[in-house]
Amino acid sequence: MDRDRAKSTMATTAAMGCLKTLLMIFNFIFWVTGIAIMALGIWTKVDLYKYMELSSIYYKDSPWILIAVGALIVIVGSFGCCCTAKGNAVLLYMYGLFLVLVFAVELGAGAAGFFYKGKLEQGFKEGLENALKQYGNGSKAMDELQSQLHCCGSDSYQDWFSTPWEKTVNSSRAVPHSCCKDAVCNNLNVNVNATDIYTVGCYNTVVDFMKSNMAVIAGVAFGVSFFQLLGALLACCLAKRVRKSKYEQMA
């Protein structure tokens, strides 16, 4: 009887060791994911906001939300490392619950982004049209977008021909210098020639990029979300083994 009990204890100890190792690996990956989300939020706040502000439905708090979510994941991941190292069943169950809650939030955010995809595109369309009308009032977002993405106007370069800015340069066929392919172009009155300027509209450029990469982005996002369920399962399994080990020691 004692030999069977010893074998059972050894098996439980080995299983706990294996589960702890797997959960520690998960915690590290989860922690790195939080750092990546924080970095994305900082990058959005520092650089990407120039393009995002062109949308009529851009929320200025979006970068801070990303930073907060990333920080939360880092904190939860650090908490998970402590729970795994201590081997406390109650804390492990709490950690598993946190992972499920984070999974639900991320899944809800992904679903909302999918359903509001049309509104996001419409908001960007309206934002571009407003940027064309208000061009020349000090904002450089449109110039940054056109020069970086090699596009011109909203739907095409001809959108500039009916803007208030175009009238200020005393020309009926002028586009900003940021539409020019070559730095030697005139700063204001760029000669409209397909060989000298970008002719593709910025709206189509951005939307085509989103559509071509949407499947990859969605796959990665959902993959990361469901990966957290694996962490919750490992935490619960380890908690169960910890309780079993304590029961065997008391028996």
FILUM-324421 format. One record per residue (C-alpha): residue number from 1; residue in three letters; x, y, z. Coordinates in Angstrom, 3 decimals, decimal comma. Example, Ala and Ser with C-alpha at 12.3 -4.5 7.8 and 13.67 -1.06 7.14 Angstrom:
2
drennu / nuvo / x / y / z
1 / ALA / 12,300 / -4,500 / 7,800
2 / SER / 13,670 / -1,060 / 7,140
# end
This chain:
251
drennu / nuvo / x / y / z
1 / MET / 0,000 / 0,000 / 0,000
2 / ASP / 2,844 / 2,390 / 0,928
3 / ARG / 4,590 / 1,548 / -2,349
4 / ASP / 1,461 / 2,402 / -4,359
5 / ARG / 1,093 / 5,641 / -2,437
6 / ALA / 4,731 / 6,517 / -3,111
7 / LYS / 4,289 / 5,864 / -6,831
8 / SER / 1,164 / 8,017 / -6,891
9 / THR / 2,993 / 10,826 / -5,081
10 / MET / 5,911 / 10,633 / -7,495
11 / ALA / 3,552 / 10,734 / -10,477
12 / THR / 1,741 / 13,755 / -9,053
13 / THR / 5,053 / 15,528 / -8,364
14 / ALA / 6,289 / 14,835 / -11,894
15 / ALA / 3,020 / 16,090 / -13,382
16 / MET / 3,219 / 19,255 / -11,270
17 / GLY / 6,771 / 19,880 / -12,430
18 / CYS / 5,764 / 19,500 / -16,055
19 / LEU / 2,729 / 21,751 / -15,667
20 / LYS / 4,784 / 24,403 / -13,854
21 / THR / 7,335 / 24,444 / -16,678
22 / LEU / 4,643 / 24,767 / -19,353
23 / LEU / 2,825 / 27,488 / -17,408
24 / MET / 6,053 / 29,436 / -16,888
25 / ILE / 6,687 / 29,329 / -20,649
26 / PHE / 3,139 / 30,536 / -21,252
27 / ASN / 3,554 / 33,323 / -18,679
28 / PHE / 6,686 / 34,552 / -20,429
29 / ILE / 4,985 / 34,596 / -23,849
30 / PHE / 1,917 / 36,279 / -22,335
31 / TRP / 4,132 / 38,872 / -20,652
32 / VAL / 5,952 / 39,604 / -23,934
33 / THR / 2,558 / 40,026 / -25,639
34 / GLY / 1,690 / 42,737 / -23,114
35 / ILE / 4,983 / 44,522 / -23,816
36 / ALA / 4,237 / 44,371 / -27,562
37 / ILE / 0,754 / 45,869 / -27,076
38 / MET / 2,212 / 48,645 / -24,920
39 / ALA / 4,809 / 49,360 / -27,612
40 / LEU / 2,040 / 49,498 / -30,225
41 / GLY / 0,134 / 51,999 / -28,098
42 / ILE / 3,227 / 54,172 / -27,639
43 / TRP / 3,996 / 54,033 / -31,371
44 / THR / 0,393 / 54,994 / -32,133
45 / LYS / 0,587 / 57,920 / -29,724
46 / VAL / 3,980 / 59,158 / -30,947
47 / ASP / 3,832 / 58,583 / -34,713
48 / LEU / 0,757 / 56,816 / -36,096
49 / TYR / -1,699 / 59,346 / -34,655
50 / LYS / -0,856 / 61,710 / -37,533
51 / TYR / -2,650 / 59,354 / -39,919
52 / MET / -5,359 / 58,147 / -37,547
53 / GLU / -6,481 / 61,706 / -36,828
54 / LEU / -7,542 / 61,982 / -40,459
55 / SER / -10,486 / 59,736 / -39,646
56 / SER / -13,689 / 61,467 / -38,557
57 / ILE / -14,293 / 58,771 / -35,901
58 / TYR / -10,784 / 58,684 / -34,460
59 / TYR / -10,751 / 58,482 / -30,648
60 / LYS / -7,815 / 60,325 / -29,087
61 / ASP / -7,831 / 57,953 / -26,123
62 / SER / -7,238 / 54,884 / -28,328
63 / PRO / -3,433 / 54,844 / -27,822
64 / TRP / -3,879 / 55,142 / -24,059
65 / ILE / -6,319 / 52,219 / -24,119
66 / LEU / -3,710 / 50,082 / -25,889
67 / ILE / -1,064 / 51,113 / -23,369
68 / ALA / -3,416 / 50,342 / -20,464
69 / VAL / -4,338 / 46,916 / -21,897
70 / GLY / -0,667 / 46,085 / -22,438
71 / ALA / 0,174 / 47,156 / -18,887
72 / LEU / -2,691 / 45,031 / -17,538
73 / ILE / -1,402 / 41,993 / -19,421
74 / VAL / 2,107 / 42,576 / -18,036
75 / ILE / 0,718 / 42,796 / -14,489
76 / VAL / -1,443 / 39,676 / -14,929
77 / GLY / 1,505 / 37,811 / -16,479
78 / SER / 3,739 / 38,785 / -13,550
79 / PHE / 0,999 / 37,667 / -11,152
80 / GLY / 0,853 / 34,357 / -13,025
81 / CYS / 4,588 / 33,819 / -12,549
82 / CYS / 4,211 / 34,347 / -8,797
83 / CYS / 1,216 / 31,986 / -8,640
84 / THR / 3,098 / 29,314 / -10,582
85 / ALA / 6,234 / 29,603 / -8,438
86 / LYS / 4,306 / 29,461 / -5,143
87 / GLY / 2,029 / 26,661 / -6,306
88 / ASN / -0,988 / 28,083 / -4,469
89 / ALA / -4,187 / 26,487 / -5,791
90 / VAL / -6,458 / 29,450 / -4,965
91 / LEU / -4,140 / 31,953 / -6,660
92 / LEU / -3,823 / 29,673 / -9,691
93 / TYR / -7,603 / 29,493 / -10,052
94 / MET / -7,738 / 33,309 / -9,783
95 / TYR / -5,070 / 33,583 / -12,467
96 / GLY / -7,043 / 31,264 / -14,726
97 / LEU / -10,123 / 33,444 / -14,203
98 / PHE / -8,135 / 36,577 / -15,106
99 / LEU / -6,987 / 34,937 / -18,336
100 / VAL / -10,555 / 34,027 / -19,269
101 / LEU / -11,684 / 37,616 / -18,609
102 / VAL / -8,854 / 39,028 / -20,741
103 / PHE / -9,774 / 36,545 / -23,474
104 / ALA / -13,412 / 37,692 / -23,377
105 / VAL / -12,400 / 41,377 / -23,603
106 / GLU / -10,041 / 40,784 / -26,534
107 / LEU / -12,587 / 38,612 / -28,319
108 / GLY / -15,256 / 41,281 / -27,858
109 / ALA / -12,915 / 44,001 / -29,147
110 / GLY / -12,044 / 41,894 / -32,192
111 / ALA / -15,703 / 41,196 / -32,948
112 / ALA / -16,564 / 44,893 / -32,559
113 / GLY / -13,762 / 45,823 / -34,958
114 / PHE / -15,081 / 43,323 / -37,499
115 / PHE / -18,682 / 44,549 / -37,295
116 / TYR / -17,684 / 48,233 / -37,372
117 / LYS / -15,267 / 47,760 / -40,255
118 / GLY / -17,620 / 49,572 / -42,650
119 / LYS / -17,972 / 52,518 / -40,267
120 / LEU / -14,204 / 52,732 / -39,874
121 / GLU / -13,772 / 52,907 / -43,647
122 / GLN / -16,524 / 55,519 / -43,909
123 / GLY / -14,932 / 57,541 / -41,137
124 / PHE / -11,601 / 57,513 / -42,921
125 / LYS / -13,323 / 58,557 / -46,167
126 / GLU / -15,009 / 61,511 / -44,459
127 / GLY / -11,778 / 62,429 / -42,701
128 / LEU / -9,862 / 62,581 / -45,979
129 / GLU / -12,498 / 64,798 / -47,551
130 / ASN / -12,342 / 67,166 / -44,572
131 / ALA / -8,539 / 67,201 / -44,749
132 / LEU / -8,712 / 68,230 / -48,411
133 / LYS / -11,106 / 71,077 / -47,610
134 / GLN / -9,017 / 72,309 / -44,690
135 / TYR / -5,614 / 71,820 / -46,308
136 / GLY / -3,251 / 74,724 / -45,774
137 / ASN / -4,423 / 75,558 / -42,234
138 / GLY / -1,260 / 74,268 / -40,607
139 / SER / -1,955 / 70,527 / -40,476
140 / LYS / 0,671 / 68,330 / -42,123
141 / ALA / -1,167 / 65,023 / -41,726
142 / MET / -2,284 / 64,923 / -45,365
143 / ASP / 1,225 / 65,651 / -46,618
144 / GLU / 2,643 / 62,915 / -44,381
145 / LEU / 0,054 / 60,419 / -45,626
146 / GLN / 0,600 / 61,199 / -49,327
147 / SER / 4,389 / 61,172 / -49,202
148 / GLN / 4,613 / 58,019 / -47,060
149 / LEU / 1,972 / 55,954 / -48,895
150 / HIS / 2,708 / 57,344 / -52,382
151 / CYS / -0,864 / 58,450 / -52,974
152 / CYS / -2,618 / 61,706 / -53,849
153 / GLY / -6,062 / 62,983 / -52,887
154 / SER / -8,898 / 60,887 / -51,566
155 / ASP / -10,106 / 58,904 / -54,599
156 / SER / -7,546 / 60,338 / -57,047
157 / TYR / -5,248 / 63,310 / -57,597
158 / GLN / -8,093 / 65,140 / -59,345
159 / ASP / -9,777 / 65,695 / -55,966
160 / TRP / -7,352 / 68,573 / -55,406
161 / PHE / -8,723 / 70,506 / -58,394
162 / SER / -11,926 / 71,410 / -56,517
163 / THR / -10,442 / 72,262 / -53,109
164 / PRO / -10,226 / 75,726 / -51,498
165 / TRP / -6,426 / 75,333 / -51,389
166 / GLU / -6,231 / 74,919 / -55,175
167 / LYS / -7,785 / 78,362 / -55,623
168 / THR / -5,126 / 79,968 / -53,428
169 / VAL / -2,317 / 78,905 / -55,792
170 / ASN / -3,974 / 80,540 / -58,814
171 / SER / -4,093 / 77,319 / -60,790
172 / SER / -6,833 / 75,035 / -62,012
173 / ARG / -4,703 / 71,876 / -62,041
174 / ALA / -2,443 / 71,972 / -59,001
175 / VAL / -1,609 / 69,344 / -56,407
176 / PRO / 0,530 / 69,672 / -53,235
177 / HIS / 4,227 / 68,929 / -53,349
178 / SER / 3,669 / 65,779 / -51,260
179 / CYS / 1,978 / 64,215 / -54,330
180 / CYS / 5,173 / 64,582 / -56,344
181 / LYS / 7,378 / 61,593 / -57,121
182 / ASP / 10,506 / 63,710 / -57,496
183 / ALA / 11,872 / 66,355 / -55,126
184 / VAL / 12,551 / 68,751 / -58,026
185 / CYS / 8,827 / 69,346 / -58,541
186 / ASN / 7,531 / 72,836 / -57,910
187 / ASN / 6,412 / 73,205 / -54,293
188 / LEU / 2,900 / 74,396 / -55,149
189 / ASN / 2,037 / 74,409 / -58,840
190 / VAL / 3,000 / 70,847 / -59,706
191 / ASN / 2,430 / 70,097 / -63,353
192 / VAL / -0,215 / 67,396 / -63,396
193 / ASN / 1,462 / 64,596 / -65,247
194 / ALA / 1,094 / 60,899 / -64,502
195 / THR / 4,856 / 60,506 / -64,694
196 / ASP / 5,513 / 63,243 / -62,123
197 / ILE / 2,921 / 62,654 / -59,406
198 / TYR / 1,170 / 59,839 / -57,575
199 / THR / -2,224 / 59,272 / -59,164
200 / VAL / -3,759 / 56,643 / -56,875
201 / GLY / -6,072 / 57,967 / -54,154
202 / CYS / -5,093 / 57,547 / -50,501
203 / TYR / -8,456 / 56,059 / -49,539
204 / ASN / -8,116 / 53,133 / -51,923
205 / THR / -4,497 / 52,622 / -50,905
206 / VAL / -5,346 / 52,346 / -47,211
207 / VAL / -8,501 / 50,247 / -47,699
208 / ASP / -6,758 / 47,842 / -50,086
209 / PHE / -3,954 / 47,420 / -47,553
210 / MET / -6,471 / 46,714 / -44,792
211 / LYS / -8,370 / 44,173 / -46,874
212 / SER / -5,241 / 42,359 / -48,028
213 / ASN / -3,917 / 42,078 / -44,476
214 / MET / -7,204 / 41,715 / -42,587
215 / ALA / -7,127 / 37,920 / -42,677
216 / VAL / -3,572 / 37,816 / -41,302
217 / ILE / -4,292 / 40,423 / -38,611
218 / ALA / -7,520 / 38,690 / -37,578
219 / GLY / -5,801 / 35,298 / -37,511
220 / VAL / -2,998 / 36,539 / -35,277
221 / ALA / -5,418 / 38,392 / -32,974
222 / PHE / -7,722 / 35,400 / -32,531
223 / GLY / -4,726 / 33,083 / -32,181
224 / VAL / -3,336 / 35,181 / -29,333
225 / SER / -6,788 / 35,347 / -27,708
226 / PHE / -7,368 / 31,591 / -27,771
227 / PHE / -3,790 / 31,024 / -26,602
228 / GLN / -4,882 / 32,522 / -23,288
229 / LEU / -7,442 / 29,754 / -22,872
230 / LEU / -4,527 / 27,323 / -22,958
231 / GLY / -2,937 / 29,282 / -20,125
232 / ALA / -6,173 / 29,161 / -18,131
233 / LEU / -6,393 / 25,405 / -18,678
234 / LEU / -2,779 / 24,908 / -17,542
235 / ALA / -3,393 / 27,041 / -14,435
236 / CYS / -6,492 / 25,054 / -13,490
237 / CYS / -4,765 / 21,718 / -14,102
238 / LEU / -1,818 / 22,768 / -11,957
239 / ALA / -4,158 / 23,954 / -9,191
240 / LYS / -5,910 / 20,587 / -9,283
241 / ARG / -2,581 / 18,768 / -9,025
242 / VAL / -1,511 / 20,972 / -6,104
243 / ARG / -4,674 / 20,084 / -4,215
244 / LYS / -4,217 / 16,411 / -5,019
245 / SER / -0,642 / 16,542 / -3,758
246 / LYS / -1,727 / 18,105 / -0,450
247 / TYR / -4,444 / 15,474 / -0,076
248 / GLU / -1,960 / 12,643 / -0,661
249 / GLN / 0,423 / 14,122 / 1,920
250 / MET / -2,372 / 14,296 / 4,504
251 / ALA / -3,652 / 10,786 / 3,744
# end
